[in-house]
């Protein structure tokens, strides 16, 4: 049921977040504040600072590496792109299981272009769920983005959350 809510939430809420983020911003800043009537407000958070939702789930961008290589000669980004590996700390302080926490995270550029995780042979983790009650795990995810593009991590915990968190990777 939580997976269905997550998918429905992403389908309906992300277009609003992306539309709100289009416009004059540059990388390293929030993608724009929520206008009156917008479904969510953007909250900028620094690398190393926990982003905590109302249910007690939290995500911290611990570090990132631009120009990441998997070490596999056949696993390279397309010309003009680079891999970015992001290390997260995930903590489930809620009272229920947190299913597919990495699916709630994306990268976004100043134009609102969203980048989902890349499919690479190594350098990333799969976390299907985190048990309730403070369970924590570290995770790595790899994204393919245009080389040198200013990018931010965006975390939208769920459809009902009034805040979307954004961490600049600068």
C-alpha positions as a Markdown table, in Angstrom:
| # | Residue | x | y | z |
|---|---|---|---|---|
| 1 | Unk | 0.0 | 0.0 | 0.0 |
| 2 | Unk | 2.9 | 2.4 | 0.9 |
| 3 | Unk | 4.4 | 1.7 | -2.6 |
| 4 | Unk | 1.2 | 2.6 | -4.3 |
| 5 | Unk | 1.0 | 5.8 | -2.3 |
| 6 | Unk | 4.6 | 6.6 | -3.2 |
| 7 | Unk | 4.0 | 6.1 | -6.9 |
| 8 | Unk | 0.8 | 8.1 | -6.9 |
| 9 | Unk | 2.5 | 10.8 | -4.9 |
| 10 | Unk | 5.4 | 11.0 | -7.3 |
| 11 | Unk | 3.2 | 11.0 | -10.3 |
| 12 | Unk | 1.1 | 13.9 | -9.0 |
| 13 | Unk | 3.4 | 15.9 | -6.9 |
| 14 | Unk | 6.7 | 16.0 | -8.8 |
| 15 | Unk | 5.3 | 17.9 | -11.8 |
| 16 | Unk | 4.3 | 20.6 | -9.5 |
| 17 | Unk | 7.7 | 20.7 | -7.8 |
| 18 | Unk | 9.5 | 20.6 | -11.1 |
| 19 | Unk | 7.3 | 23.4 | -12.6 |
| 20 | Unk | 8.0 | 25.5 | -9.5 |
| 21 | Unk | 11.7 | 24.9 | -9.8 |
| 22 | Unk | 11.9 | 26.1 | -13.4 |
| 23 | Unk | 13.0 | 29.6 | -13.9 |
| 24 | Unk | 15.7 | 31.9 | -12.7 |
| 25 | Unk | 17.5 | 29.8 | -10.2 |
| 26 | Unk | 21.1 | 28.5 | -10.5 |
| 27 | Unk | 22.6 | 25.4 | -9.1 |
| 28 | Unk | 23.5 | 25.6 | -5.4 |
| 29 | Unk | 20.3 | 27.4 | -4.5 |
| 30 | Unk | 16.8 | 26.2 | -3.8 |
| 31 | Unk | 14.8 | 25.6 | -7.0 |
| 32 | Unk | 12.4 | 28.3 | -6.0 |
| 33 | Unk | 10.0 | 28.8 | -3.2 |
| 34 | Unk | 6.5 | 27.5 | -3.3 |
| 35 | Unk | 4.0 | 30.1 | -4.4 |
| 36 | Unk | 0.7 | 30.5 | -2.8 |
| 37 | Unk | -1.4 | 27.4 | -3.4 |
| 38 | Unk | 1.6 | 25.2 | -4.3 |
| 39 | Unk | 1.6 | 21.7 | -2.9 |
| 40 | Unk | 5.0 | 21.9 | -1.2 |
| 41 | Unk | 7.7 | 24.4 | -0.1 |
| 42 | Unk | 11.3 | 23.9 | -1.0 |
| 43 | Unk | 13.7 | 23.8 | 2.0 |
| 44 | Unk | 17.4 | 24.1 | 1.2 |
| 45 | Unk | 19.6 | 21.9 | 3.4 |
| 46 | Unk | 23.4 | 21.8 | 3.4 |
| 47 | Unk | 25.5 | 18.6 | 2.7 |
| 48 | Unk | 25.9 | 16.8 | 6.0 |
| 49 | Unk | 22.7 | 18.1 | 7.5 |
| 50 | Unk | 19.8 | 15.7 | 8.1 |
| 51 | Unk | 16.5 | 16.3 | 6.3 |
| 52 | Unk | 13.8 | 15.0 | 8.5 |
| 53 | Unk | 10.1 | 14.6 | 7.5 |
| 54 | Unk | 7.1 | 14.7 | 9.8 |
| 55 | Unk | 7.0 | 10.9 | 10.3 |
| 56 | Unk | 10.6 | 10.7 | 11.6 |
| 57 | Unk | 12.3 | 9.4 | 8.4 |
| 58 | Unk | 15.5 | 11.3 | 7.6 |
| 59 | Unk | 18.0 | 11.5 | 4.8 |
| 60 | Unk | 21.4 | 13.1 | 5.0 |
| 61 | Unk | 23.6 | 13.7 | 2.0 |
| 62 | Unk | 26.9 | 12.6 | 3.5 |
| 63 | Unk | 29.1 | 13.2 | 0.4 |
| 64 | Unk | 29.2 | 13.1 | -3.3 |
| 65 | Unk | 31.8 | 12.4 | -6.0 |
| 66 | Unk | 31.6 | 14.0 | -9.5 |
| 67 | Unk | 33.3 | 12.1 | -12.3 |
| 68 | Unk | 32.6 | 8.8 | -10.6 |
| 69 | Unk | 33.9 | 5.6 | -12.5 |
| 70 | Unk | 32.6 | 2.1 | -11.9 |
| 71 | Unk | 35.9 | 0.7 | -13.1 |
| 72 | Unk | 34.1 | -1.2 | -15.9 |
| 73 | Unk | 35.3 | -0.1 | -19.4 |
| 74 | Unk | 31.8 | -0.9 | -20.8 |
| 75 | Unk | 30.0 | 1.0 | -18.1 |
| 76 | Unk | 30.6 | 4.7 | -19.0 |
| 77 | Unk | 28.4 | 7.7 | -19.3 |
| 78 | Unk | 27.5 | 8.9 | -22.8 |
| 79 | Unk | 29.6 | 11.6 | -24.4 |
| 80 | Unk | 29.2 | 14.9 | -22.6 |
| 81 | Unk | 27.9 | 13.3 | -19.4 |
| 82 | Unk | 29.5 | 12.3 | -16.1 |
| 83 | Unk | 28.5 | 10.0 | -13.3 |
| 84 | Unk | 27.9 | 11.5 | -9.9 |
| 85 | Unk | 27.9 | 9.2 | -6.9 |
| 86 | Unk | 26.0 | 10.4 | -3.8 |
| 87 | Unk | 26.4 | 8.8 | -0.4 |
| 88 | Unk | 23.3 | 9.0 | 1.8 |
| 89 | Unk | 22.6 | 8.2 | 5.4 |
| 90 | Unk | 19.0 | 7.0 | 5.8 |
| 91 | Unk | 17.3 | 6.7 | 9.3 |
| 92 | Unk | 13.8 | 5.4 | 9.8 |
| 93 | Unk | 12.6 | 7.0 | 13.0 |
| 94 | Unk | 9.0 | 6.4 | 12.1 |
| 95 | Unk | 6.7 | 3.7 | 13.5 |
| 96 | Unk | 6.4 | 1.8 | 10.2 |
| 97 | Unk | 8.6 | 0.2 | 7.7 |
| 98 | Unk | 10.1 | 2.6 | 5.1 |
| 99 | Unk | 9.8 | 1.0 | 1.7 |
| 100 | Unk | 12.1 | 1.9 | -1.2 |
| 101 | Unk | 13.6 | 5.0 | 0.4 |
| 102 | Unk | 16.1 | 5.7 | -2.5 |
| 103 | Unk | 13.1 | 6.0 | -4.9 |
| 104 | Unk | 12.2 | 9.3 | -3.2 |
| 105 | Unk | 15.6 | 10.9 | -4.2 |
| 106 | Unk | 16.5 | 12.5 | -7.5 |
| 107 | Unk | 18.9 | 15.1 | -8.8 |
| 108 | Unk | 17.7 | 18.3 | -10.4 |
| 109 | Unk | 19.4 | 21.1 | -12.3 |
| 110 | Unk | 18.6 | 24.8 | -12.3 |
| 111 | Unk | 16.3 | 24.4 | -15.3 |
| 112 | Unk | 14.2 | 21.8 | -13.4 |
| 113 | Unk | 15.6 | 18.8 | -15.4 |
| 114 | Unk | 15.3 | 15.7 | -13.2 |
| 115 | Unk | 17.9 | 13.0 | -13.2 |
| 116 | Unk | 17.1 | 9.6 | -11.8 |
| 117 | Unk | 19.6 | 7.0 | -10.8 |
| 118 | Unk | 21.7 | 5.5 | -13.5 |
| 119 | Unk | 21.9 | 1.8 | -14.2 |
| 120 | Unk | 25.5 | 0.9 | -13.5 |
| 121 | Unk | 27.3 | -2.3 | -12.7 |
| 122 | Unk | 28.8 | -1.0 | -9.4 |
| 123 | Unk | 29.0 | 1.9 | -7.1 |
| 124 | Unk | 25.4 | 1.9 | -5.8 |
| 125 | Unk | 23.3 | 0.1 | -3.3 |
| 126 | Unk | 19.8 | -1.3 | -3.3 |
| 127 | Unk | 17.7 | -0.8 | -0.2 |
| 128 | Unk | 14.2 | -2.3 | -0.4 |
| 129 | Unk | 13.2 | -1.2 | 3.1 |
| 130 | Unk | 14.3 | 0.0 | 6.5 |
| 131 | Unk | 12.6 | -1.3 | 9.6 |
| 132 | Unk | 10.9 | 1.1 | 11.9 |
| 133 | Unk | 12.2 | 2.4 | 15.2 |
| 134 | Unk | 15.5 | 4.1 | 14.3 |
| 135 | Unk | 17.1 | 1.6 | 11.9 |
| 136 | Unk | 19.7 | 3.3 | 9.8 |
| 137 | Unk | 21.7 | 2.4 | 6.7 |
| 138 | Unk | 24.2 | 4.1 | 4.4 |
| 139 | Unk | 23.5 | 4.0 | 0.7 |
| 140 | Unk | 25.3 | 5.0 | -2.5 |
| 141 | Unk | 23.4 | 6.0 | -5.6 |
| 142 | Unk | 24.9 | 6.9 | -9.0 |
| 143 | Unk | 23.3 | 9.4 | -11.4 |
| 144 | Unk | 24.2 | 10.4 | -15.0 |
| 145 | Unk | 24.2 | 14.2 | -15.6 |
| 146 | Unk | 25.7 | 16.5 | -18.2 |
| 147 | Unk | 29.3 | 17.3 | -17.3 |
| 148 | Unk | 29.7 | 20.3 | -15.1 |
| 149 | Unk | 26.0 | 20.9 | -14.6 |
| 150 | Unk | 25.1 | 22.5 | -11.2 |
| 151 | Unk | 22.9 | 19.9 | -9.5 |
| 152 | Unk | 20.9 | 19.5 | -6.3 |
| 153 | Unk | 19.6 | 16.4 | -4.5 |
| 154 | Unk | 15.8 | 16.6 | -4.1 |
| 155 | Unk | 13.9 | 14.5 | -1.5 |
| 156 | Unk | 10.2 | 14.5 | -1.5 |
| 157 | Unk | 9.2 | 12.1 | 1.3 |
| 158 | Unk | 5.6 | 11.5 | 0.2 |
| 159 | Unk | 2.6 | 13.1 | -1.3 |
| 160 | Unk | 1.3 | 14.4 | 2.1 |
| 161 | Unk | 4.5 | 16.1 | 3.1 |
| 162 | Unk | 4.4 | 19.9 | 2.9 |
| 163 | Unk | 8.1 | 20.3 | 2.4 |
| 164 | Unk | 10.5 | 19.2 | -0.4 |
| 165 | Unk | 14.1 | 19.1 | 0.7 |
| 166 | Unk | 16.9 | 20.2 | -1.6 |
| 167 | Unk | 20.7 | 19.9 | -1.0 |
| 168 | Unk | 23.1 | 21.6 | -3.4 |
| 169 | Unk | 26.0 | 19.5 | -4.6 |
| 170 | Unk | 28.6 | 22.2 | -4.7 |
